[in-house]
Every structure is written in C-alpha cells, then in structure tokens.
Amino acid sequence: MSLAVATLMIGLLKAVPFTLRNNSLKSIYLEIPGVMNPNLSPMSNSGVDLREGQKIYFFDGRRKYLLLEVTADLEGEKLDVSELIRTRKKELGI
C-alpha cells in the first residue's frame, strides 16, 4: 500500500514529489518532523511530496540520524531507502 504525504508550500520552498522505496525484507521506521513518522513496509513504495529543506531521519537502535535533506533534484526519483541507510551508516561509522 502506498503512503501519500502532502505538505503545503512554505514561503519560496516548493513541494518535491518523489518515492521512498523499501527493497529490504524488514520494515523501516523513519521520522519526517512536522509531517509524519512513516513505517515503510518490506518491498513497498511510498509516494511523498515534501518541501525543499525537509529533513528525513532514520533510527539505529534508539539513536536518530539524518538520512537526507530534500532537494529539488529528488523530483520524480525513486529512492532505495535501505541502500541509503546502508550508505549513511558507513559515512557515520555505525
């Protein structure tokens, strides 16, 4: 089932539509402050419309880490969240 998130344009920041894809066999819990806290089901897609500059966080245990900040170049992209988390963990040394 797809999860649609709509946010209003704030000031000059525009909404950027893109897809969060979970290619793993485990659920992935994310935090999008001020918007929602989605739980991406295994092997699922979630369409989102988030404003530029919006931050998305992932969790490792009880600790929260920045996964990405929304930019205009994400428009129309399908992001593999499990791969992004794997890459981000390597960058953070966790």
C-alpha positions as CSV (number, residue, x, y, z in Angstrom):
1,M,0.0,0.0,0.0
2,S,1.3,3.4,-0.9
3,L,1.6,6.3,1.6
4,A,1.0,9.8,0.2
5,V,2.2,12.7,2.2
6,A,1.2,16.2,1.2
7,T,2.7,19.4,2.6
8,L,1.9,23.0,1.8
9,M,4.4,25.2,0.1
10,I,6.1,27.3,2.7
11,G,7.4,30.6,1.5
12,L,9.5,30.1,-1.6
13,L,10.1,26.4,-0.9
14,K,8.3,24.2,-3.3
15,A,6.9,20.7,-2.7
16,V,9.1,18.0,-4.3
17,P,7.3,14.7,-5.3
18,F,9.4,11.6,-5.0
19,T,9.1,7.9,-3.9
20,L,10.6,6.2,-0.9
21,R,11.2,2.5,-1.8
22,N,12.0,-0.2,0.8
23,N,13.7,-3.0,-1.1
24,S,14.5,-4.9,2.1
25,L,12.6,-7.7,3.8
26,K,12.3,-5.6,7.1
27,S,10.1,-2.6,7.9
28,I,12.0,0.7,8.1
29,Y,10.9,3.4,10.5
30,L,11.6,7.0,9.5
31,E,10.9,10.4,11.1
32,I,9.8,13.4,9.0
33,P,9.5,16.2,11.6
34,G,6.3,18.2,11.4
35,V,4.9,15.8,8.7
36,M,4.7,12.2,9.9
37,N,6.6,9.2,11.1
38,P,6.2,6.6,8.4
39,N,6.9,2.9,8.8
40,L,7.9,1.6,5.3
41,S,6.7,-2.0,4.8
42,P,9.0,-4.5,3.3
43,M,9.2,-4.4,-0.5
44,S,7.0,-1.3,-0.7
45,N,6.8,2.2,-2.3
46,S,5.6,5.3,-0.6
47,G,5.0,8.4,-2.6
48,V,5.7,11.7,-0.8
49,D,5.5,15.4,-1.5
50,L,7.9,17.2,0.8
51,R,9.2,20.8,0.8
52,E,12.7,21.5,-0.1
53,G,14.9,21.5,3.0
54,Q,12.7,19.0,4.8
55,K,14.9,16.5,6.8
56,I,14.2,12.8,6.9
57,Y,15.7,10.7,9.8
58,F,16.3,7.0,10.3
59,F,16.9,5.1,13.5
60,D,19.7,2.8,14.6
61,G,18.6,1.3,17.9
62,R,17.3,4.2,19.8
63,R,19.5,6.8,18.1
64,K,18.2,9.1,15.4
65,Y,20.4,10.0,12.4
66,L,19.9,12.3,9.4
67,L,19.2,10.2,6.3
68,L,18.7,13.1,3.8
69,E,17.5,16.6,3.3
70,V,15.0,17.1,0.5
71,T,16.3,19.0,-2.6
72,A,14.7,19.9,-5.9
73,D,16.8,17.3,-7.8
74,L,14.9,14.5,-6.0
75,E,11.8,15.3,-8.0
76,G,10.4,12.2,-9.6
77,E,13.1,10.0,-8.2
78,K,12.6,6.6,-6.6
79,L,15.0,6.3,-3.6
80,D,16.0,2.9,-2.2
81,V,15.8,3.7,1.5
82,S,17.5,0.5,2.7
83,E,20.5,1.3,0.4
84,L,20.6,5.0,1.5
85,I,20.6,3.9,5.2
86,R,23.4,1.4,4.5
87,T,25.5,4.1,2.8
88,R,24.7,6.6,5.5
89,K,25.7,4.2,8.3
90,K,29.1,3.7,6.6
91,E,29.6,7.5,6.3
92,L,28.7,7.9,10.0
93,G,30.9,4.9,11.1
94,I,28.0,3.0,12.7
